[in-house]
Amino acid sequence: MRKNRTKVKLQQGEAVAGVFCNIPSPALVEILGLLGFDFVILDAEHGPAGVETIEHMVRSAEAVGATPIARIAENSPQNILRYLDAGAVGVQIPMVNTRQEAQQVVDAAKYPPQGQRGLASVRANGFGLERSMADYVRMANEETLVVAQVETITAMDNLADILSVDGIDVVFIGPTDLSMSMGFPGETTHPQVVQAIQRLGKEIQAAGKVAGTIAADAEAYHRWREAGFRYLCIGVSGLLIRAGREYLQGVRRQG
């Protein structure tokens, strides 16, 4: 297991920039890391990748110094455990709506006494060859970044309870699902949606947690940074689409 540089930066009050990668490609993760992104969210929710593919993507992230964080579709202990055992040093769990669900994430991601994660000689611990089990447990509990996604009206109403859970490092506001829950499906820049994200961000920061959300471009990144958000990311498809469009527009403009 390696030092979680993204978690260190956040603990030092810095901001980080990452990418959602729902394309199951270790090579693409490697490119994103070489570009200089702090972290890559290996998306096993809105993407076809399973644990075996995520493990290869983790290796690519490790090779280039990017923090591998797994977004996992199902908030269940045995499911979360497998991605962490494969080497992810962070988990990002969608649709966390209650204090109980937030506690379930922490219990699954952390070893006792902080949680209830099961222990074995796995890849994350160098198959038991890199350090003792006791040292690994301590390191894993220190390094694992836990991100809970708030993206419904129910979660908004229960935010104070979610924020009360020890072990949640980042609360990530998912604008797309939040817009749908608020009655503005897909309208992530609707004034009411933006206002809600801003208000939630203030509450998250006041509770001593890191606030995160989507920053679709550099302008949005700086706007959310001014609002105190420090865990910001873009989707890899958005990066590719924007770059591709700009290239083709330039090519066709030249004839």
C-alpha positions in Angstrom: 0.0 0.0 0.0 1.2 3.5 -0.9 0.9 6.9 0.7 -2.4 8.5 -0.3 -1.1 11.8 -1.7 -4.6 13.1 -2.4 -5.6 12.6 1.2 -2.4 14.3 2.4 -3.1 17.4 0.2 -6.6 17.6 1.5 -5.4 17.3 5.1 -3.1 20.2 4.5 -5.9 22.4 3.2 -5.1 22.1 -0.5 -7.4 21.5 -3.4 -7.1 18.5 -5.7 -8.2 17.9 -9.3 -9.3 14.5 -10.6 -11.1 12.6 -13.3 -14.0 10.2 -13.4 -12.9 7.3 -15.6 -15.8 5.1 -16.6 -13.9 3.7 -19.7 -12.3 0.4 -18.6 -8.8 1.2 -19.8 -5.5 1.0 -17.8 -3.7 2.9 -20.5 -6.2 5.8 -20.2 -5.7 5.9 -16.4 -1.9 6.0 -17.1 -2.3 9.0 -19.5 -4.5 10.9 -17.0 -1.8 10.3 -14.3 1.0 11.4 -16.6 -1.0 14.6 -17.4 -0.8 15.4 -13.7 -4.3 14.8 -12.3 -4.1 14.2 -8.5 -6.6 11.3 -8.5 -8.6 9.1 -10.9 -12.0 7.8 -9.8 -12.2 4.3 -11.3 -15.9 4.2 -12.0 -17.6 0.9 -11.3 -21.0 2.6 -11.0 -21.6 4.3 -14.4 -19.2 2.0 -16.3 -18.8 -1.6 -17.2 -15.6 -2.3 -15.3 -15.5 -5.1 -12.7 -13.1 -5.8 -9.9 -10.5 -7.5 -12.1 -10.4 -4.6 -14.6 -10.3 -2.1 -11.7 -7.3 -3.9 -10.3 -5.4 -3.3 -13.6 -6.5 0.3 -13.6 -5.2 0.7 -10.0 -1.8 -0.6 -11.1 -1.7 2.0 -13.8 -2.6 4.8 -11.4 0.1 3.6 -9.0 2.7 3.6 -11.8 2.2 7.3 -12.5 1.6 8.6 -9.0 -2.2 9.2 -9.3 -4.4 8.2 -6.4 -6.8 5.4 -7.4 -10.3 5.9 -5.9 -13.0 3.3 -6.7 -16.5 4.5 -7.2 -18.6 1.5 -6.3 -22.2 1.1 -7.2 -23.4 -0.9 -4.2 -22.9 0.1 -0.5 -22.3 -3.4 0.9 -19.3 -4.6 2.9 -18.3 -7.5 0.8 -18.5 -5.4 -2.4 -16.5 -2.5 -1.1 -13.9 -4.8 0.4 -13.0 -6.4 -2.9 -12.1 -3.0 -4.5 -10.0 -2.0 -1.6 -8.3 -5.4 -1.5 -7.4 -4.8 -5.2 -5.5 -1.8 -4.1 -7.8 1.2 -4.3 -6.8 3.7 -1.6 -10.2 5.4 -1.6 -13.8 4.6 -2.1 -16.6 6.9 -3.4 -20.1 5.6 -2.7 -23.1 7.1 -4.5 -26.6 7.7 -3.1 -25.7 8.0 0.6 -29.0 9.2 2.0 -28.9 8.6 5.8 -26.5 8.5 8.7 -26.9 4.7 8.8 -25.8 4.4 5.1 -22.8 6.7 5.8 -21.8 4.6 8.8 -22.0 1.5 6.6 -19.5 3.0 4.2 -17.0 3.7 7.0 -17.6 0.2 8.5 -16.8 -1.4 5.2 -13.8 0.7 4.4 -12.0 0.7 7.7 -10.5 -2.1 9.8 -11.3 -2.4 13.5 -11.4 -0.5 15.7 -12.6 2.2 13.2 -14.7 -0.2 11.1 -15.5 -3.8 10.4 -13.6 -4.5 7.2 -12.4 -8.1 6.8 -8.7 -8.8 6.8 -6.6 -11.1 4.5 -3.3 -11.2 2.7 -4.3 -9.3 -0.4 -2.8 -7.2 -3.1 -3.3 -4.0 -1.1 -0.9 -5.4 1.5 1.6 -6.8 -1.1 0.0 -10.3 -0.5 1.3 -10.2 3.1 5.0 -9.7 2.0 5.5 -6.0 2.4 4.7 -5.5 6.1 3.0 -7.2 9.0 -0.7 -7.5 9.2 -0.8 -5.2 12.2 1.2 -2.5 10.4 -0.9 -2.8 7.3 -4.2 -2.4 9.3 -2.8 0.8 10.8 -1.6 2.1 7.4 -4.8 1.2 5.6 -7.0 3.0 8.2 -4.8 6.1 7.9 -4.5 6.2 4.1 -8.0 5.1 2.9 -10.0 8.1 1.7 -13.8 7.8 2.3 -16.1 9.8 0.0 -19.9 9.9 0.5 -22.0 11.2 -2.4 -25.0 13.4 -1.5 -27.3 13.6 -4.5 -30.9 13.5 -3.4 -33.4 15.7 -1.5 -33.5 13.0 1.2 -29.7 13.3 1.6 -30.0 17.1 1.8 -32.5 16.8 4.6 -30.3 14.3 6.4 -27.0 16.1 5.8 -26.3 17.0 9.4 -26.7 13.4 10.4 -24.4 12.2 7.5 -21.8 14.8 8.5 -21.8 13.5 12.1 -20.2 10.2 11.0 -16.6 9.9 11.9 -14.4 8.6 9.1 -16.2 10.4 6.2 -13.4 12.5 4.7 -15.2 14.0 1.7 -18.9 14.7 1.0 -19.3 14.9 -2.8 -22.4 16.6 -4.2 -23.5 14.9 -7.4 -25.2 17.6 -9.4 -26.8 15.4 -12.1 -28.8 13.2 -9.7 -29.4 16.1 -7.4 -31.0 18.1 -10.3 -33.2 15.1 -11.0 -34.2 14.7 -7.4 -35.1 18.5 -7.2 -37.3 18.2 -10.3 -34.9 19.7 -12.8 -33.5 16.5 -14.5 -30.1 17.2 -16.1 -30.3 20.9 -15.5 -27.2 21.0 -13.3 -26.8 24.8 -13.8 -30.3 25.6 -12.9 -30.2 28.4 -10.3 -32.0 26.4 -7.6 -29.6 23.5 -8.1 -26.5 25.7 -8.0 -27.9 27.4 -4.9 -28.5 24.1 -3.2 -24.9 22.9 -4.0 -23.5 26.2 -2.6 -25.6 25.8 0.6 -24.6 22.2 1.1 -21.0 23.1 0.5 -21.1 25.6 3.3 -22.6 23.1 5.7 -20.0 20.4 4.8 -17.2 22.8 5.4 -18.6 24.1 8.7 -18.6 20.4 9.9 -14.9 20.1 9.1 -15.3 17.9 6.1 -14.1 18.4 2.6 -16.7 19.5 0.0 -16.5 18.1 -3.5 -18.4 18.3 -6.7 -18.1 18.3 -10.5 -16.1 21.0 -12.2 -16.8 20.6 -15.9 -14.1 23.1 -17.0 -11.4 25.4 -15.5 -13.9 28.2 -15.0 -16.2 26.0 -13.0 -13.2 24.7 -11.1 -12.2 28.2 -9.9 -15.8 29.1 -9.2 -16.2 26.2 -6.8 -12.8 26.8 -5.3 -13.9 30.3 -4.4 -16.9 28.6 -2.7 -14.5 26.5 -0.6 -14.8 23.2 -2.5 -11.5 21.3 -2.6 -12.3 17.9 -4.1 -13.1 18.6 -7.7 -13.3 16.5 -10.8 -14.4 16.2 -14.4 -15.6 13.2 -16.5 -13.1 11.6 -18.9 -15.7 11.6 -21.7 -16.1 15.4 -21.2 -12.4 15.9 -21.6 -12.3 13.8 -24.8 -15.3 15.4 -26.3 -14.1 19.0 -25.7 -10.6 18.2 -27.0 -12.0 16.4 -30.0 -14.4 19.2 -30.9 -11.7 21.9 -30.6 -9.4 19.9 -32.8 -12.1 19.3 -35.5 -13.2 22.9 -35.5 -9.7 24.0 -36.0 -9.1 21.5 -38.8 -12.3 22.4 -40.6 -11.7 26.1 -40.2 -8.4 25.7 -42.1 -10.1 23.9 -44.9 
